[in-house]
Amino acid sequence: MGSTSPLSKDPNHRARRLFFELLDREWPALKESLIKQVWPVYRTCWQGLPNGFKNPPAPGTVRIQYPEVDDRVFVAPRAVWKWSELRDSEQCIELRLALTAWALSAGRGLRDGWVLESALKSLSHLPLQKMPAPREFYWDYAAPKTQKGDPFAPNFRGPILDALWLPEYESRFGTWEQFENRMRNHFERELSRYRKKMIGQWSLSKGNHRNYAQWTIARLSGLTWAQVVKRYSALGKYSDGIVQAKKRVREFSSEIGLDLSHKDAYREGALH
């Protein structure tokens, strides 16, 4: 992919959460198809064991229990919870194929790993004893481990000698006051860069983020541009609602790292 790919920059995780918050209402058929097509295969990856918590879990496995229902412990390969592992795993191959088929046949096709990662995380909240009802399902964004953002860690940029001061070599490194000003200026630049990064990844700085997310989901679900404009009254105030919808959907999908190109959507290799 070229530099214009929505995957070429750090995503806005707060906007991704908004995407999933609205997904259930804007595209309810997506979770219904996930439960119908993928959950039965997901369930076969889990083995029920009586009193399984008496022994430590085997390496590379995860386990879960529903004490309010029975005393069984369900055990599965760790890959069932993470697309990044399932994608290359020799275990639960049927689950990988089912999830892939579901993703590529949904709307205009879901091709991004973070969406599939979140689908698996969402499935992990469902009970394993019986086929779950759609009302039991909720979308859960699989955010990175640094869910509250990376801590501020200024990084000196430039020749290393510019960050060095020796009192006996002021002719080379300048006076202490000059060095101090140089370091303070560098710190201020790093602080500004950090603020810009955090705002870009963890805030909804645009007042119409909710609208943009809705239009993006509608387009992703398979609606034509004309249908998107007809569905959302906010687009009616523009002289050309289709142009506005295309612009804002392109911006929002780029912001969250959602691939809407779909040039090769219907093949497994197209999944990131």
C-alpha positions in Angstrom: 0.0 0.0 0.0 1.1 3.5 -0.6 1.4 6.4 1.7 -2.3 7.3 1.4 -3.3 4.0 3.0 -5.5 4.4 6.1 -3.0 2.1 7.8 0.0 4.3 7.3 -0.4 6.4 10.5 -1.3 5.7 14.1 -5.0 5.3 14.5 -7.3 7.2 16.7 -8.3 4.7 19.4 -11.1 6.8 20.8 -12.7 7.1 17.4 -12.4 3.3 17.0 -14.3 2.9 20.2 -17.0 5.3 18.9 -17.1 3.1 15.7 -17.9 0.0 17.8 -20.3 1.9 20.1 -22.4 2.8 17.0 -21.9 -0.5 15.1 -24.7 -2.4 16.9 -27.3 0.3 16.2 -26.3 1.2 12.7 -25.6 -2.3 11.4 -27.2 -4.9 13.7 -27.1 -7.6 11.0 -23.3 -7.8 11.4 -23.4 -9.2 14.9 -26.2 -11.6 14.0 -24.2 -13.0 11.1 -21.1 -13.2 13.4 -23.0 -15.3 15.9 -24.7 -17.5 13.3 -21.6 -18.1 11.1 -18.7 -18.0 13.5 -19.8 -18.7 17.1 -20.6 -22.4 16.4 -17.0 -22.9 15.1 -15.6 -20.8 17.9 -17.4 -23.0 20.4 -15.8 -26.2 19.0 -12.3 -24.8 19.9 -13.3 -25.0 23.6 -13.1 -28.2 25.6 -15.2 -28.5 28.8 -13.3 -30.1 31.7 -14.8 -30.8 35.2 -13.0 -29.0 38.0 -10.3 -27.8 35.6 -9.1 -25.0 37.9 -7.4 -27.5 40.2 -4.5 -27.8 37.7 -2.6 -24.8 36.2 -3.4 -24.1 32.6 -1.2 -25.7 29.9 1.1 -23.3 28.1 -0.5 -21.6 25.2 -4.1 -22.1 26.4 -6.8 -19.9 27.9 -9.6 -21.0 30.2 -12.9 -19.7 31.4 -15.6 -20.8 33.9 -19.2 -20.0 34.5 -19.7 -20.9 38.3 -23.3 -19.8 38.3 -24.1 -22.5 35.7 -21.9 -25.5 36.4 -18.4 -26.5 37.6 -16.9 -27.1 34.2 -13.9 -25.2 33.1 -13.6 -24.5 29.3 -10.1 -24.6 27.8 -9.0 -23.5 24.4 -5.8 -22.6 22.5 -4.9 -19.0 23.2 -5.3 -18.1 19.5 -9.1 -18.1 19.9 -8.9 -14.7 21.6 -6.4 -13.0 19.2 -6.6 -12.7 15.5 -2.9 -11.8 15.3 -2.2 -15.3 16.7 -5.1 -17.2 15.0 -4.1 -15.9 11.6 -0.8 -17.8 11.7 -1.8 -20.7 14.0 -2.1 -24.4 13.1 -4.8 -24.7 15.8 -8.4 -23.8 15.3 -8.0 -23.6 11.6 -11.7 -23.9 11.1 -12.3 -20.8 13.2 -9.8 -18.9 11.1 -11.5 -19.9 7.9 -15.0 -19.2 9.3 -14.0 -15.7 10.6 -12.3 -14.9 7.3 -15.4 -16.0 5.3 -17.6 -13.9 7.6 -15.4 -10.9 7.4 -15.1 -10.9 3.6 -18.8 -11.5 2.9 -20.0 -8.8 5.4 -21.2 -5.7 3.6 -18.3 -4.4 1.5 -15.9 -6.6 3.3 -14.0 -6.3 6.5 -10.3 -6.5 5.9 -8.6 -5.0 8.9 -6.9 -7.1 11.6 -8.1 -4.8 14.5 -11.7 -5.4 13.4 -11.3 -9.2 13.5 -9.3 -8.9 16.7 -12.3 -7.1 18.2 -14.8 -9.6 16.8 -12.9 -12.4 18.6 -12.8 -10.4 21.8 -16.5 -9.7 21.6 -17.2 -13.4 21.1 -15.2 -14.2 24.2 -17.9 -12.5 26.3 -20.6 -14.9 25.2 -21.5 -18.0 27.2 -20.3 -21.3 25.8 -23.1 -23.5 27.1 -25.7 -22.6 24.4 -26.2 -20.7 21.3 -26.2 -17.1 22.4 -29.0 -14.6 21.5 -28.0 -11.4 19.7 -29.1 -9.4 22.8 -26.3 -11.0 24.8 -23.6 -9.7 22.4 -21.8 -6.4 22.5 -18.9 -5.1 20.5 -15.7 -4.7 22.5 -12.8 -2.9 20.9 -9.5 -4.8 21.3 -7.5 -1.8 22.1 -3.7 -2.0 22.5 -2.2 -2.7 25.9 -1.5 1.0 26.4 -5.2 1.8 26.5 -4.6 5.1 28.2 -1.9 6.1 25.8 1.9 6.0 25.9 3.6 8.0 28.7 5.5 11.1 27.9 9.1 10.1 27.1 11.0 12.9 25.4 13.5 11.8 22.8 16.4 13.9 21.9 16.5 14.6 18.2 19.7 15.8 16.6 23.5 15.4 16.9 24.3 13.7 20.2 26.9 16.4 21.0 24.2 19.0 21.1 22.9 17.2 24.3 26.3 17.3 26.0 27.8 20.1 28.1 31.3 20.3 29.6 32.3 23.4 31.6 35.9 23.3 30.3 34.8 23.2 26.7 32.4 26.1 26.6 33.9 27.2 23.2 32.5 23.9 21.8 29.3 23.4 23.9 28.4 27.0 24.8 27.8 28.4 28.2 25.5 26.7 30.7 22.8 29.2 30.0 23.1 28.5 26.3 22.9 24.7 26.9 20.0 25.1 29.3 18.0 27.1 26.7 18.8 24.6 24.0 17.5 21.7 26.2 14.4 23.7 27.3 13.6 24.4 23.7 14.0 20.8 22.8 11.8 19.7 25.7 9.1 22.2 24.6 9.2 20.7 21.1 8.9 17.2 22.4 6.0 18.2 24.7 4.2 19.8 21.8 4.8 16.7 19.7 3.5 14.4 22.5 0.3 16.6 22.9 -0.4 16.4 19.2 0.1 12.6 19.2 -2.2 12.0 22.1 -5.0 14.3 20.7 -4.7 12.5 17.4 -5.0 9.0 19.0 -7.2 9.5 22.1 -9.7 12.3 21.5 -12.7 13.2 19.3 -11.6 16.6 18.3 -14.1 17.0 15.5 -17.6 18.1 16.5 -19.3 15.8 14.0 -17.4 12.6 14.8 -20.6 10.7 15.5 -22.1 11.6 12.1 -18.9 10.6 10.3 -18.8 7.3 12.1 -22.4 6.6 11.2 -21.9 7.4 7.6 -18.8 5.2 7.5 -20.6 2.2 9.0 -23.5 2.7 6.6 -21.2 2.7 3.6 -19.3 -0.3 5.0 -22.5 -2.2 5.4 -23.1 -2.0 1.6 -25.3 1.1 1.1 -24.7 3.1 -2.0 -23.8 6.8 -1.5 -27.3 7.8 -2.5 -28.7 5.5 0.1 -26.3 6.9 2.8 -27.5 10.5 2.0 -31.1 9.5 2.1 -30.7 7.7 5.4 -29.1 10.6 7.3 -30.8 13.9 7.5 -27.6 15.7 8.4 -26.4 15.2 4.9 -29.4 16.9 3.5 -28.2 20.4 4.4 -25.3 20.2 1.8 -25.8 21.2 -1.8 -24.1 17.9 -2.7 -24.6 15.3 0.1 -22.8 12.6 -1.8 -19.6 14.6 -2.1 -19.7 15.5 1.6 -20.4 11.9 2.6 -17.5 10.7 0.5 -15.2 13.3 2.0 -16.1 12.6 5.6 -16.1 8.8 5.3 -12.7 9.0 3.7 -11.4 11.1 6.6 -13.0 9.0 9.3 -11.8 5.7 7.8 -8.3 7.1 7.6 -8.5 8.3 11.2 -9.3 4.8 12.5 -7.3 2.8 10.0 -10.3 1.2 8.2 -9.5 -0.1 4.7 -12.4 0.8 2.4 -10.6 0.2 -0.9 -11.9 -3.4 -1.2 -9.9 -3.9 -4.4 -9.3 -7.5 -3.6 -11.8 -8.0 -0.8 -13.0 -11.4 -1.6 -10.0 -13.5 -0.9 -8.4 -14.6 2.4 -5.1 -13.1 1.5 -6.7 -9.6 1.5 -7.0 -9.7 5.3 -4.4 -7.7 7.2 
